[in-house]
Amino acid sequence: MSAAGSSGGFRLSVRLAEAFRDDGGAAVLAWTEPVATLGELRSLLEARLPSLRGADASVAWAVNGAMVLHGVAETPLSDGDDVELLLAFAGG
Amino acid sequence: MGIRERVASLRGRLAKGPQFPTQGETLFIDLERQEVQGGYIPQAVIERLLGGRGVNMFLLYNLLDEADDALSPEVPLIFGSGLLTSYLPSAARGNVSSRSPESRAFMDANAGDFFPSFMKWNDIDHLVLYGRPAGLSLVRIKDRAVSFEDADELAGLDNIDLRARVSADCGVEGGDFAMASITMAGERGVLTSGIMAGPKAIYARGGPGAKMGSLSCKAVIIEGKTSERKTRSPYKVGNRSIAQKLLRTSVVKNALKTRGTPFLYKPSRLISAMGTKNNTETTWSEELDAENLDPYRPGMAGCMACPVNCRPLNDMGDPEDKYGAGDGPEYVTLGKFGPNIGIKDVRQVLRFNNICNDLGLDTSSTGSAIAWALELIEEGVIEQPWPELPLGWGRAEAIEKLLFMTARREGFGAVIADSTRAVERGHYPAAALERLMAVKGLAQSDPHDARIIKAFALGLAVATRGMDHLRNRVTLEINARINDDPEFKRALYGGEVSAEANSYVGKERAVRRCENVFAVGDAVGMCRFTTQLFNSPSLPDLGDFSRQIKAVTGLELSEEGLDRAGQTIMGVERLINARLGLGRRDDTLPKRWFDEAIQTGPYRGERIDRGEFEALLSRFYEISDLDGDGLPKPAWRAELESMLAGALA
């Protein structure tokens, strides 16, 4: 699935934890709508994924294999980045 | 004054009958003389310490003589069920407490499955065991009667065989009976052994297996359920609300119920905070991410009457292999027997899990002791004990052999069996201590390297039983949504806590808050995984506990009162530790975390700054009403000692 309004040259790989794969959707989205920050991506994804929109606080993001622990809105994204949406889970 | 005199003195202060409808009796069981005496904890103590872990500490404070070695039969082993154990969904937990034979602190371990609930179902809140019979014995509780049996024919049986033998006699575990038992490792005083409460459930930390073995007690079996279950008022509506609350939380719905705590492995890996090879490295393989266990998971299991069922079962498809299937692993086992010892093969981790469950070994302490040894061998601090089958990172065959030898205290296994006391007992040179990942003599519970997340580090340093994350982990420090909402975070912890995980600012507030809430959770019998602040702000909280305590017991304890109870439990624990010689110098971290920096990932260069840590610790003491040595300040100390001595109404 590609995001609507795509333009050439920009592509993110967005991996979704099972909890966010609505209606058995894909585990990996090819995101082609340019976004400058993780905050922008989050807003657009929330509009498209009911599971993310309705999620409680336990959502976590990783960019290029590194978890983002704060400052999601300002975290920069570049063409080719790998973004992962997972559950924030640190105790067990 | 010996234990019997201390028991008699304490019993003189106990109530003769229950003070609220669901209060169970405290049974004092003299294993040597085969005598049983009872009493009921005073309501004033219940109101301040609640039950379970809290009241265990009251009993331990009053019955412990710190001059006695942990393995002396004069030192009691105390089982306690929570104030609400068996009454709330997910409240299937209880604690076992004593002086730790493994660490320098007190011993307190928590477990679920069936035993705590069966205690409560038989109107028993606490079991206090002491004295040592001439031979291995078994305690059976049936129809409210306690009997003592010779257990010589069960000697040497490990968990799988023992549970099969007892089930043949007693019926279905969890339905007809419950059992807390030790394996050969416990009989032989292995300091990393636990008390098994099921196929996998274990009272693990601090050497409970060795302690129970020191009393020559193989098992306590409780048969049947005799309680009439009369609560003060209807409580099931409140339970439905609690069940709905926890089941709709995403970490429960999408992680715990589906894969269990192995889910945790990936976040730690993505933070580059994995405790790898005795914390000499902080990254490891994707091969142990939770989804890689999916092919081997036939289903999920859970503790008694818990709606979550968070325990992954495992089956590798070979019915001929005794260790080819089992219960687990938890994240701790995945980490301690994966990256911590250099193993990448998920099937090998499952096998280690199944072996440890059978041998009754705490995977935290055992995995840590093995990793310590492997680093010492690699660095040449100690010699390779097995040139013909060398021990080393990732050497699964040798490590598997070592587990069995540890359980039997044979050869180099006897060194592992002595856990963090290996230097003290002459196995390793003093220089080995520089590589020991332990606090207060207890090895780190979990495989997360806490040099990055400062709240995690503070928690491990101040946890009263030793280096253990379950007492106070501020799990929500990895939650960016909360970190990016300063108002929400301030409200959650009662003050400012920096959004940055690697900042020291305000972290004392977060640890204080978590420590209080989690202590209350233990004391009421609630599972940590379904208690607010452990992975979610949306899980059952002190308000839920307050309402259900009132409904079930009639006791009116506000949220503030419960928060205060959590802090009181911590205060009593610190008083006990002080009697054992512990102070501020023991609220610290492994030397490695101060002196060595993280080498990889976005937090490369991160370590614990000694000056910042000491300042953070001082702030923690201040907001915790502790003095500079980590003891309750004089006025509070006087209040605690009065309560413990029975002077409060």
Interface residues (C-beta under 8 A of the other chain):
Chain A: A17 E18 A19 A55 D56 A57 S58 V59 A60 W61 A62 G65 A66 M67 V68 L69 H70 G71 V72 A73 E84 L86 L87 A88 F89 A90 G91 G92
Chain B: T249 S250 V251 K253 N254 A255 T258 G260 T261 F263 L264 K266 P267 S268 L270 I271 S272 E330 Y331 V332 D446 H448 I453 H469 L470 R473 T475 L476 E477 I478 N479 A480 R481 I482 N483 D484 A499 E500 A501 R528 F529 F534 N535 S536 P537 S538 G601 P602
